[in-house]
Amino acid sequence: MALDIVSYGRRGPGGRLRLGADQIAQIQRTVGRTPEVMVKVSGGGRDVGGVEAHLRYIGRHGKLELETDEGLAQQGRGAAREIVTDWQLELCRSQYKPKPAQGQKDTRAKLVHNIVMSMPAGTPPDKVLAAARVFARENFALQYRYAMVLHTDQPHPHVHLVVKCEHEFEPDKRLYIRKETLRQWREQFAALMREQGVAANATPRQVRGQTRKPYRDAIHHRLRELRAFGQLPASDRAKLRPPKTSTFMRAKLDNVLQELKTKQGTLDAGKETMQRTRQEVMAGWHAVTDALRSQGQAELADRVKRFVARMPAVQTDAQRLADRWRETERSRTPERADADSFRPRVR
């Protein structure tokens, strides 16, 4: 992955990189670790029942208002059904495909895209919603029907946005979301948050030196429940039923333990690719540093140099899990030794 800032910069005489005011501002935000916005697609319904169920879920079964593209605020247990009926999803051509059998891949086209737009904890929720309103209007109004709702039940305020995939006036024109689309949406949402007076940035995680991919929503929620349960006092945990473990993470940990046991695993699988990406990112930042110095931005160039020096080492998810397991085992060893010292000796 090439550094976006380098690709956006202009090449002056002799091929020298010349950074504009917008690029310099983005560099300042990045090295200053300005809060990053999140825009992701969390799935999408492939039948009317699935879309209605998701709308009920994000509306907290009638407790929250669902704002629509027509400026209406619908609330109550029947709001989801009203929206689905108004969007005429049952007329979409993808509805004529049969539902796949159990265990088979669902190849039906999506009826809607489920999008989540989020900001870190401490961000004013009303400003997140205001930015999301403008974002939806600029991208989808008079083309694709949509509904949204603000959630504040978690530390980070976020907006759930449901967008109909089929164009309102051109049935053959569908909304496709690609990686480039998401990158542009993140940058747009960050700019809208800044218009609301909130510091926000949008850069690829690799550019910031992050190698860990975010987990899917279901896995993230399950891990959050497990962490919350583990932080409760022992007396409270004894009264409650432990939350279910994440089958995905359990399987991943089992594979790591098997590899540690046999010492014939692939804990570093994919690390070579990650190393190459890191080298490209470093080369991009070095080019930025040179360009900044040539433009009289020596102080910012020094900040970039320190930012790059503090990037964490490249590490795969398997290696990270293995290190965490070893650390947990080391912390348990003294506890076991103390417990054994108090046990009565049997002769």
N, C-alpha and C positions, 0 to 999 in steps of 0.2 A: 504494500500500500504506500503510494507516494504521499507526501505531506501536502494536504490541500492548499495550504497557504503558498507553497512554492508553485503549484500549478496555476493558481490564480494570479500570481505576480507577473508583471510585464517584464519582458526582456529588452533592455536598452542597448545602446551601442556596444558592440563587442560581445553580445550575449549576456551581459551582466544583469542579474536579477534586480528589478526595481519594485519595491513594495509600496502600495498605495496606503492612504489613510485608513481605509477599512481593514486591510490586512494587518497593519500595525496595531490597530485597536483589538483585533482578534488575538494577536500574539500576546498583547498585554493581559487580556482576559484569561488566556490559557495558562500562561506562566504564573499568573496571580491566583490560579485555581478558583476562578469564578464558578459558582454553581452551574452544573450542567443540566440542561433540560432533558427530558426523556419523552420520546414519541415512538410507540411500538404498536404493531398489530398483534392483538392477543387471540386472534382466531376469527371465526365468522360462521354464521348459521347457514346450513345448506337446505333447510326446509323451514316452512312457516312456523311449525311448532318450536323448533330450536331458536329461531329469532325471537319469538314471543317470550320464551323462557328466559332468554338473556336480558331482554328489556325489563322483565319482571324482577330479575336478580339485581340489575344495576339501579333500578328504581326502588329497591328494598321493599318489594311487594306492596307498592302503593304509598310508602312513607315519604319518598322524595319526589320532587318535581322533575319531569322529563321535558326538557325544552326542545322544540322542533324547529325545522327550517322555516316554518311559517310564523315563528315568533310566539307560538302558543306554549303555555306551561301546563302540561297535563299531569294529573296526580290521581291516585286511587288505584284500586285493584284492577280496574278495567282499562287503565291507560295503555298498557302494552298491547292489548287486543285492538284498541282503537287505532293505534299507530300502524300496526301490521295491516289492518283492513284498509286504512287510508293509503298506504303505499302500494296496495294491490299486488302483494308479493305472490299470491296464488296464480297470477297471470304470467309470471316470469317463465321463460321457456325451459329453464333448468328444472322446473318442477315436474316435467314429464319424464325425467329419468327415474328409474326405480331405485329404491334404497338398497345399498349393498347388503349381502348376507353377513352374518356374524363372522368377524375375523377378516373380512375382505376390506380393501382400501376403498374409501369413499371418493369416487371420481366426479361426483356431481359438482357443478359450478356453485360458488358461493352466492347466496342471495344478498348478504351484507358483509361488510368488513367491520370488525370490532377493533377500535383504536383507543389507546390509552395515552393521555398527555399528562405528564407529571412534573412536579418541581420538588426540591428537597424540603425537609422539615423546616418550619419557620417562615415559609413563604405565605403571604396573605392569600387565603383561598379565593376571596372575591376577585383578586387580580388574575389568578390562574383561570378562573371562569371567564373573565372579560377577554383575556387573550385568546382563549379557546373559541369564544363566540366569533371573534374577528377571523381567526384561522378558518373555521368552518365556513363562514360566509364567503371568504375570498376564494376558497378552493372548491366548494360544492354547491353554493346557492344557484338555483335555477338550472341545475344540471343533475345532481344526485340528492335524493331525499336524505335527511339525517335527523338524528335526535341525540341529545347529550344530557349528562347529569354530573353534578359535582359531588365528589366523595371527600369527606373530612374525618372519617372514622379511623384513619391511620395518620401517623405523624406527617407524612408527605401528602399534601393536597393533590388530588388528581381528578381529571375529567374523563369519563367514559363517553366515547363518541361512536355511534353506530351509523354507518353510511350505507345506503342502498347501492349495490354494485351496478345495477342497470340504469342507464341514462333515462331521464324523465321523458325526453322527446325523441330520442334516437335509440330504439331498443337494441340495435346492433352495436352500440357504443357502450363498452363496459369500463368500469374503473379497475385498473390493474395497478398494484402497488409493488414497485421494485425497490432494490437497495438504494438506487439513486433517488427514487421518490422519497424514501424515508430520510435520506440525508438532507434533501432540500426542505422537507417538512420540519426537521429539527432546527435547521438554521432559521427558517421563517418563524417558528414558535419562539425561539430565543429572542429574535428581534422584536416580536410582539410583546414579550415579557419586559424587555428593556423599555419599550414605549409606555408600559405601565409603571415604570420607575423601579423595576426589580432587576438586579444584576443577574444576567443569564448568559450562558455560552453554549455553543454546540460544536464540539470537535469529536472525531472518531476516537474510541478508547485506545486504539493502538498508538495514536499520536500523543496521548497523555501517558503512555507507558503502561497501560493496563492490558493484561493478557487474559484475564478471567472473563468468560462470557456470562452474561446474566442468565439466571435460571428462568424456565417457563413459569407462568403465574401459579399453576397448581403446585409445582415443587416449591416455589418461593413461599407460598402461603403455608404449606405443610411444615417447612423448616422454621418459619416464624412461630407457628403454634408450639413446636417442640422446644424452641429456645425460651419462649414465654413460660412454658410449663417447668422447664429446668431451673428457671430463676425464682420460682416460688419457694417459700419456706417448706422444709420437709413435712411439717405438720399439715400444711395446706395440700401438698401433693398427695398425702396419704388419703385425703378425703375425696379426691377427684380421680376420674378415670384418665389414664395417660392418653394423649392424642396418638393417632395412628402414625407409624413411621412412614417415611417416604420410600416406596418400593424402588424408585429410581436410584435414590442415594444409597439405599441398602445394597442394591445390586452392584453399584459402582464401588462401594467400599469393600464388598466381598471380593470383587475382582482384584482390587489393590492388595488386599490381605493375601490372596492366593499368589500374586506375583511376588510379594515380599517373602512368602514362605518358600517358594520354589526358586526364587532369584533368577527366573527365566522369563519374566514378564516384559511388558512394554510400557513402563512408567513414563518413558521419555518419548513415546510415540507422538509425532507431530511437532516435537520441539525444534527440529531442523527448520521446518517451515516458519515457525514462530521466530526463530533466530534471523531468518532472512528478512522477515517483515520488520523486525526491530532494526536491522542494519539499514533498510530503506528509510525508516523513520529518522534514524540518527543522521543519515546523509542529508535528509530534508532539513532537519533542524540546523545542521552545520551550514547549509546554504543560506538559511534564514539569518543566522548569526553574521555571516560575511556580508550579506546585503544590508543588515542593520548598521554595521560598522561603517560601511561605505556611504551610508546616508546620514552619518552623524548621530546615530542612536546607540552610542557605546554602552550607556547604562542598561538599556533594554537588552542589548546583546549579552551583557554579563549575566543578566537575570535568566536569559534563555540557557546560557551555559550551565548555570547552577541547576536549573530545572531539569535539564537532560542528565546531569550527573546524579541526580537523586531518583531517577527512574528505577523501579525495582527490577531485579533480575528476571529474565524470562523463565517461566515455570508452567508446566502443564497442570491440568486439574488433578491428574493421577498423582503427580509428584507432590502437589499441595496436600492432598488427602493423606498420602503416606507420611509426610512430615508431621501433620497434625496428629496422626495416630501414634507415631513414635513419641511425640511430646506428651500425649495423654498417658502412654504407658510408663514413661519416666516419672511422671507426677504421681502415678499410682504406686510405684515401687516402694517409696518411703512409707506410705500409708500401710501397705501390706506388712512391711517389716515391723512397724510399730504394733500392728494388731497381733502379729505372731509373738512378740515379746511378752504380751499379757496373757497368752494362752497357757493353761496349766500343762506341765510336762508329764507325759505318760511314760513310766518305766516298764 
